[in-house]
Each structure stands twice: as structure tokens, then as C-alpha cells.
Amino acid sequence: METTASVEAATVQIQRRRFTVDDYYRMLAAGILHEDDHVELVDGEIREMSAIDAVHAANVKRLNHLLSLRLAQRFVIGVQDPIRLNEFNEPEPDLSVLRWHDDYYEQHHPTPEDTLLVIEVANSSLVYDRREKLPRYAAAGIPQVWLLDLARRSLEQYANPEHGQYQLRKVLHQGMSVEATTIPELVLTVDQIFGL
């Protein structure tokens, strides 16, 4: 008589295949993936991103406008553009503030060394952004991440990555200001960020 244990022991272990960033782009070139697919590469897995609703889009536009007014002459601002963290991770944060490149990164996507600040705007993706993307940003050495919680109208500021974790975490609410630790001239109020 077969027991559950003996059936499980006889089961073949299926190994997952992790895709590299290069594999990811070969799939795009072959037509398996398309430029308008709303996906990103995280831990070697092609993950479908949350749909962007009007509230999410408006907050990204507002923050892009605020960043552009303050930083556009000295930094490159990425809007839902990839950052190549390593061989298996190329997430697409909502916004990024990057070191200046005259060609605007035409030759390659930015890397952690190019990235001063990543901003994720979270409506339905808050848990995913915290659990999946934040640790990968920290492990790659992205110096600072802002996570906007649209439901609570709050901003979580993460900085000082060490051993794959951010050592600094602040939660900011209405009436408070946030200063980018990597860009001291960038100071915004939570009210400005959320259009309050």
C-alpha cells in the first residue's frame, strides 16, 4: 500500500529556471515579450506589475513635476524606467533620481551606482513593494527609497543600506517634510507630494 510519504518521495523535483536580464531582453527581441507588457524582472522571475489606476498615475505625475522643478538641471529623473540591480533583477520603480549622464543613459540602463533615490508609489502594491522590491534595492546598495502609501497618505523613507537591509526607516505624515539624504537640496513636504 502506497503512503503519502512514499508518493511524495517518488515525486520528481522540478527546478525553477531563473531568467537573467540578458534572457529577458532576448525574449523582448524574439517577440515573446512586448514593450507594452507591464512586467519587470525580479529575482529572475518575470512578474506582472499592478495596473496603474488614475490615482497612482496622478501621484507619479505630481512627484515627477516636483522633482523636475528642483533637480532637472543637475540630475536625470526616470519615470517607470528600469534599473539594472544585478544579473537577475531589473525592476521598474515609479520614479528614480539618477546621476547626470549627457546621453540620458542611452547606452545602458542605470545601475545602483547611478541611482541616488528610488520612489515607489503604492496603491495596491504596498505589500509587494515592501517585501519584494525594498530588500532587493537594499541588497543592491540603492542609498535611499521613498515608498508612498496612497491609502494612508504617508511616506516611508528608507536609507543607509547595510547587509541587505535599510538601517533608517521613517514614516512621515501630513504637515511633515522629507529631506533626501543623498540629495540635501531636495526637501519636500508630504502635503506637496500628495497634493494636499
C-alpha positions in Angstrom: 0.0 0.0 0.0 1.4 3.4 -1.0 1.6 6.0 1.6 1.6 9.7 1.0 5.2 9.8 2.1 6.3 7.2 -0.5 4.4 9.0 -3.3 6.0 12.3 -2.3 9.4 10.7 -2.2 8.9 9.4 -5.7 7.8 12.8 -7.0 10.3 14.4 -9.3 11.7 17.7 -8.0 11.1 20.4 -10.6 13.6 23.1 -10.6 12.8 26.7 -11.4 14.8 28.4 -14.1 15.8 31.9 -13.3 16.0 34.3 -16.2 18.9 36.8 -16.4 18.4 40.3 -17.6 20.0 39.3 -20.9 17.5 36.4 -21.3 14.7 39.0 -20.6 15.9 41.2 -23.4 16.3 38.2 -25.8 12.6 37.4 -25.1 11.7 41.0 -26.0 13.8 40.8 -29.2 12.1 37.5 -30.1 8.6 38.9 -29.6 7.8 36.7 -26.6 7.6 39.9 -24.5 6.4 43.2 -25.9 7.4 46.8 -24.9 3.9 47.5 -23.7 3.8 44.4 -21.4 3.6 45.7 -17.8 6.2 43.4 -16.4 9.5 43.6 -14.6 12.3 41.1 -13.7 12.6 40.4 -10.0 14.8 37.5 -8.7 15.0 36.0 -12.2 11.2 35.8 -12.5 9.1 37.9 -14.9 6.5 39.4 -12.8 3.4 41.2 -13.9 3.1 44.6 -12.3 -0.1 46.1 -10.9 -2.4 48.0 -13.2 -1.9 51.8 -12.9 -5.1 53.5 -11.9 -5.8 57.2 -12.2 -4.8 58.0 -8.6 -1.5 56.2 -8.9 -0.7 57.9 -12.2 -1.6 61.4 -10.9 0.7 60.9 -7.9 3.6 59.9 -10.2 2.9 62.9 -12.4 2.8 65.3 -9.5 6.0 64.0 -8.0 7.7 64.0 -11.3 6.8 67.7 -11.7 8.1 68.5 -8.2 11.4 66.7 -8.9 11.8 68.3 -12.3 11.3 71.8 -10.9 14.0 71.2 -8.3 16.5 68.8 -9.9 16.2 68.7 -13.7 19.3 70.7 -14.5 21.6 68.5 -12.3 20.1 65.0 -12.3 18.2 62.7 -14.6 14.8 61.8 -13.5 13.5 58.4 -14.5 9.7 57.7 -14.7 8.8 54.0 -14.7 12.2 53.1 -16.2 14.3 50.0 -15.4 17.3 50.0 -13.1 19.6 47.0 -13.5 20.4 45.9 -10.0 22.3 42.8 -10.9 22.1 39.8 -13.3 18.6 38.7 -12.1 16.9 41.9 -11.1 15.8 44.8 -13.2 12.8 46.4 -11.5 10.9 49.5 -12.9 10.4 51.9 -10.0 7.8 54.6 -10.4 10.5 57.3 -10.2 14.2 57.5 -9.8 16.7 60.3 -9.4 19.9 59.4 -11.2 23.4 60.9 -11.6 23.7 63.2 -14.6 24.6 61.5 -17.9 24.7 63.6 -21.0 23.2 60.8 -23.1 20.4 60.2 -20.6 21.5 56.5 -20.2 21.1 55.8 -23.9 23.8 53.1 -23.9 22.6 51.2 -20.9 20.0 51.2 -18.1 21.1 52.9 -14.8 22.7 50.7 -12.2 22.8 51.1 -8.4 25.9 53.3 -8.7 24.0 55.7 -10.9 20.9 55.8 -8.6 20.5 58.3 -5.7 16.8 57.8 -4.9 14.1 55.4 -5.9 10.4 56.2 -5.3 7.7 53.6 -5.4 4.1 54.8 -5.4 1.9 52.2 -3.8 -1.8 51.9 -4.1 -2.5 48.1 -4.5 1.2 47.2 -4.5 2.3 48.3 -1.0 3.0 44.8 0.5 4.8 43.7 -2.7 6.9 46.8 -2.8 7.9 46.4 0.9 8.5 42.6 0.9 9.9 42.1 -2.6 11.4 45.2 -4.1 12.7 47.0 -1.0 15.1 44.2 0.1 16.4 43.9 -3.4 17.1 47.7 -3.5 18.9 47.4 -0.2 20.9 44.4 -1.3 22.0 46.3 -4.4 23.1 49.3 -2.3 20.4 51.8 -3.6 21.1 54.5 -1.0 17.5 55.7 -0.5 14.0 54.6 -1.2 10.7 56.5 -0.7 7.6 54.4 -0.5 4.4 56.4 -0.9 1.4 54.8 0.8 -1.5 56.3 -1.1 -4.2 54.9 1.2 -2.7 56.4 4.3 -1.3 59.5 2.7 2.1 58.7 4.2 5.6 58.4 3.0 8.1 55.8 4.3 11.7 56.8 3.9 14.4 54.1 3.9 18.1 54.9 3.8 21.5 53.6 4.8 21.5 50.0 3.3 23.7 47.5 5.1 23.7 43.7 4.8 20.6 43.8 2.6 18.5 45.9 4.9 17.9 49.6 5.3 19.1 50.9 8.7 17.0 54.0 8.7 13.2 54.0 8.4 11.0 57.0 8.9 7.3 57.3 8.4 6.2 60.8 7.5 2.6 62.2 7.6 0.7 65.4 6.7 2.5 68.5 7.9 5.9 66.9 7.9 8.8 67.3 5.5 11.2 64.8 3.9 14.8 65.5 3.0 16.6 63.2 0.6 19.7 62.0 2.5 21.5 61.6 -0.9 20.4 65.0 -2.3 20.4 67.5 0.5 18.8 70.2 -1.6 15.7 68.0 -2.2 13.3 68.8 0.6 9.5 68.3 0.1 6.5 68.3 2.3 4.2 65.4 2.5 1.4 67.8 1.6 3.2 68.8 -1.6 3.8 65.2 -2.5 0.2 64.2 -2.1 -1.3 67.5 -3.4 -2.9 68.3 -0.1 
